[in-house]
């Protein structure tokens, strides 16, 4: 499993509500419509809440201003990401990028691939553990 993480900052002319509305109600359906051609397994949007909630955590750490949200996209592998339908995938990616330019400050929004290591609360690992314990193998 491979995951793309996209830390989003909104364009300066948008307030948080406008940014989140576009992301959730315009961009999300575009991603959903193109998910199959992109080989996308999962897409999650994490929208930030009120800045006042994070201040007690951020100030002592000297943290920079928070992102406006984080997008996470999963594929089974790098190969699945490119897929057999390359030309369609390129076209779909270009369409999504065109929409992203309408609400995301792309130059201020880091994007990167990750290899995820769940430390606490991994449902799949817990299910395997429970299965093995039930059969006396653990």
N, C-alpha and C positions, 0 to 999 in steps of 0.2 A: 504494500500500500504506500502510495506517495501522496503528499499533501502540499498544496500551494497555499501560502498564507499571504494575505494582502491587507496591510494596515492602512486604512483610508483616512484621508483628511479631505474635508469638503472644500469646494471652491469658495473664495472669499465673499462672493456676493450672496451666498446661501446661508440661511441660519440652520441650526441643527434639525429643526422640524422639516424644513424643505428638503434638506439633504436626505434625511431618513425616509421621507415619503417617496421621493424619486427612487431611492435604492430599493425599497421594499415593494412598491407598487408598480414601478415601471421596469427597473432593471432585473429584479428577481424573475418575473415572468419571461423576460428575454432569455435569461440563463436556462430556465426550466425548458423552454421550447427547443433549445439547442443542446441540451444535456446529452442526448443519445449520440448525436453526430460528433460531439466532443469527447465521447467515451467517459463522461463524468459519472462517478459513482455517488457522490454526495456533495451538496452545496449548503453551507451554513452562513448566515449573516449574524454577527454579534453587534448590536447597536448600543452605543454608550448611553449611560444615564446621566443625570444632572452632575455637573462638575463638582458641586458642593459635597457630593458623596465621596469623591476620591481625594479631596483636599487633605484630610487627616492622614492619609497614606502617602500621598505624593510629596507634600511639603517637607517632612523629615528626611525624605530620600533625595530631595533636590531633583525630582522627576520633571521632565519637560511636559508641555501641555499634552493632554491625552489625545489619542486618535479619535475620530468620530465613529469609528467602527472597525471591525475586522471581518474579512471574508475568508472562509476556508473552503477549499475545493479538493476533493479526493478522487484519485484514480487508482486502479488496481496495480498499475506499474507505469514506468515512463513510456513503454511501448503502447500501452492502452491509451495514454494521453495523445499520442500522435495518431494512432488508429489507422485503419485501412482506408478510411474516407478522408484522406489528407486534404484534398482541395475543398471539400465541404467544410472541414474543420477550420481551415484557414479563413474561409469566408465567414463562418460563424464567429470566429475570434475577432475578425475585423469589425463585424457589426457590433459586438459587445464593447470593443474598444471605442468605437464611435460614440456609443451611449455613455461610457465612462467619462469621456471628455466633457459631457454636459453637466456633471455634478461632482467629479472627483478631481482634486488637485494632484494630478499624477506625479508631478515632480517632487511632491512632498509626501508621497505615499509609498513606503517600501513594499516590495513584493519579493517573495523568496520561497523556495521549496524546502520541505522539512522531512525528516524521518522521525515519526512520533514514537515516544516511549511513555506509555501510561504507567504512572507510579501508584496512584490510588484510584479506585473506582473504575477499573477496566471490566465492563460486564462480560466480555468474552473470556478473559482470564479467570474471572470468578466462576463462570459456568463450567469451564474445564476443570477447575479445582473441585467444584461440587460434584461433578461427574466422577472424577477419580476417587474422591473420598467415599462416595456412595458405593463404589465397587472395591473398596479396600486397597486401592492402589496408591494411596497417599497417606 
